[in-house]
Amino acid sequence: MAIQRRDLLAAGAAAATASLAGPRSARAQAANTIRIGVISDMSGPYRDTTGPGSVVLTQQAVQDFGARGFAVEVLQADHQNRPDVGANIARQWFDQGVDAVVDLPTSSVALAVNQIAREKNKVHLNSGAATSDLTGPQCSPNTVHWTYDTYMLAKSTGAAIVKQGGNSWYFITADYAFGHALERDTSNFVRAQGGRIVGSARYPFPATTDFSAFLLQAQSSRAKVLGFANASTDTVNCIKGAREFGLHRQMKLAALLMGVVDIKSLGLESGQGLLLTEAFYWDLNERTRALTQRVRAKNQDRPPAMVPAGCYGAVLHYLKAVADMGVAAARASGVDAVGRMKAMPCDDDAFGPGTIRADGRKIHPGYLFEVKAPGASTNPWDLYKLVATTPGDEAFRPLAEGQCPLVRS
């Protein structure tokens, strides 16, 4: 269990140190401090698209929130993509007074922490996990699912490819909750539009680095589309391998979850023409560019990726809810804090205006992008051309279809 350093980001006079103020003042300071823990992949395949970037954007949210009469402490930890590790970190932090956890990429980890946050009545702000079950059968009054999910990705990218004639699919799928959900949701949209699923190959996650055997199985399927139900380094390696085997000449390669960091790693020469869906892109509008300008120097001189941007939006809105209801009330009940978040309209520089539904689903638009050809790019991070925008009320699964126990029919 890798629990790393803490950063105290002051918001008012409560940031005085305990060693100078004495025991009574220390207790008062602790009571007036909100503690937020970033649990992420700091060392594995999702590190470049979550991890340190999520910490930077969480800290930026605290900075942009400003001085509101209470302090905010940010902690960080590496869950190693293991549900037991993530659950142990969350349980330990909650028992030590952490009020909210954020990010939680890797759906199996997120689902495990989801239960602990509910048990301890704390706040779970999820940006990194894709499983739509967080707002479905396993929804919780303590959880907000902020950035994206498998339903949104499947509807936007999968449906667009079927409309282009890609009506027979084969999947290479990460063998855990996220991969299963992404394959399931995409398959549902393919079938709904008259397409068919030829087959799939599931690989051990995160233990797989050689995808050759899975790519050869896909090649022999004669499907028109090869869908990658995985993410980050795995997707990049799959696409590189598919091009080496020449699969791109006979199949459409569908990256069902990919982002700017992945495309930069893959290169425009290999990535050009790929369709992908994101909820955030640094060059989308003036507000996203302004946020990028504020964090770029802190973020390895690169723009924010989608999941860290989600951490920014979720933490900023949570802190606004804390300010609205008071620190004591927010710390006393995660259910009440999330309820206040749902009652307040959302607005931030990453996602613009939005709302949070009764099932915890944050609502904002989804964007279908096409990766640019090398000659069309004007700078190293100019990677996307916007193809289509799905409004927020259409991008995510309808509330009535999620089977969330919090939703009254």
Secondary structure as UniProt FT lines:
FT   STRAND          2..9
FT   HELIX           13..15
FT   HELIX           18..21
FT   HELIX           23..31
FT   STRAND          33..40
FT   TURN            45..49
FT   HELIX           51..65
FT   STRAND          71..78
FT   TURN            80..81
FT   HELIX           83..95
FT   TURN            96..97
FT   STRAND          100..103
FT   HELIX           107..120
FT   STRAND          123..126
FT   HELIX           132..135
FT   TURN            136..138
FT   TURN            141..142
FT   STRAND          143..145
FT   HELIX           150..153
FT   HELIX           154..158
FT   HELIX           159..163
FT   TURN            164..165
FT   STRAND          168..174
FT   HELIX           177..192
FT   TURN            193..194
FT   STRAND          196..203
FT   TURN            205..207
FT   HELIX           212..221
FT   STRAND          225..229
FT   HELIX           232..244
FT   TURN            245..246
FT   HELIX           247..249
FT   STRAND          252..255
FT   HELIX           260..266
FT   HELIX           268..271
FT   TURN            272..273
FT   STRAND          275..278
FT   TURN            282..283
FT   HELIX           286..295
FT   HELIX           296..298
FT   TURN            299..301
FT   HELIX           306..325
FT   HELIX           327..332
FT   HELIX           334..343
FT   STRAND          346..348
FT   TURN            349..351
FT   STRAND          352..356
FT   TURN            358..359
FT   STRAND          361..363
FT   STRAND          366..371
FT   HELIX           374..376
FT   TURN            380..381
FT   STRAND          384..390
FT   HELIX           392..395
FT   HELIX           399..401
FT   TURN            405..406
//
